[in-house]
Amino acid sequence: MTATPTLLDAAGKVAFVTGATGGIGKACVDMFLGAGASVVATGRRAVANDNARVLKLSLEVTDEAQVADAIAKTKARFGTIDYLVHMAGMVGKGRLDQLSLADWRTVVDTNLTSAFLLMKHAYPLLRKPGASVVLCGSSNGANGGSHLSGAAYASSKAALVNLTRYAAKEWAPDGIRVNILSPGPVDTPMLDRLSDIQHEGLKAQLPLGRYATAAECAGGVMFLCSAHASSMTGTNMNVSSGLVLDR
């Protein structure tokens, strides 16, 4: 009888993960390590992980010089990147007519421009068959969101979907697959900004009646990086507890 393959066998592989101090990013680091990978774990804050296979880097993902330097340090330590997983991001808030241009640019740069910078500078190390990129979208990118997250957040997450599609086509001849994971509400500190009443109202909109977990989202990332998804590129994986229903 043929043995059932593991979700992801990443022995000898290298994962570059942004947002490694946050809920989903941290869960991705833990799962990649469990799958046997070496991991470059980046964050604005110090990354709390002492595993010998982890290279911890401080990174402001909107700063091109810092992105280029992080990729250079990755090359010096590991020589390659097999999985680029961009989970860093930020949420906005408030009505469109009350949103300042500075706040708009901060959210768009953090969520969208950062993905461009990381993909641009990581490309030479990714350029090989079997490499995988996973970006972090949101249900807001499909349903328009609300004032709880703001216009810049919804717009930047929608734009990431098309960046995924664009890169999936351009990089397919190199053997690089590019996909995006789009969570709905996830039980992470990002939701701590909501009141109890807002939590109740948000959960009432979810057919499954509960938030997704960081581990569930990280499991989706592992799948997208695995051989099980080798025919998937340009895909938007919906992990929204039914908030968004695919057509």
C-alpha positions, 0 to 999 in steps of 0.5 A: 500500500502506498504511504500517504504523503505528508502535507509538506516535505520541506527538508532542505528547503528555505522559507522566507516569512514576513510578519513572523511576530504576528499570528499567521506569520508565526504559525507559518514559521512553526509549521515550516520548521515542523516540515523540515525547512530552514526559515528566514523569520522577519518582523518589525519587532524582535522574532522570538525563536531560537531554533538553529534553523531560523535566521531572525531579521528585523525588516520594515517591508516598505523600505526597499533598501531593507528588503534588498538587504534581507534578501542578501543576508538570506543568500549569504546564509542559505543561498536560495529561497524556495518559499516566499510567504508574505504575511506582514500587513496592517489594517486601517479604519474609518470612513473614506471621507475621513481618511487622510492621504498619509494614512492611505499611503501607509496602509497601501505601502504596507500591504501592496507595495511591500509585496512588489518589493519582496517579489522583485528582490527575491526573484533571483533566488526563487527562480527555479522549478518548485518555488512558491510565493504565497501572499496574504489577501483578505475577505475585504478584497472580495466583498469591499470590507467596511469602516472597521478596516477601511478603504485603503485596506480593502483596496490594497487587498484586492490589488494583491489578488491581481498582483498574484494573477500577474506574477503567476503568468509571468513567472510560470515559465521559471517554475515559480507558482504564485498564490494568495491566501485570503482569510476572513476574520482570524483569531489573532491580536489584529482583532483586539481593536474590536469591541465585544459588540463588534465581535458579536456582530462580525461572528453573526455574519459568518455561516460557520459562526466562528473565526478562523485560527492562525494555524488553519491559515498557516495550514493553507499556506503549507498546502499551497507550497506543497506538491499537492498544489503543484497545478495551482497558480494564480489561485485565491484561497478563501479561508473566511468561515463562509463570509465570502462564498466563492462563485 
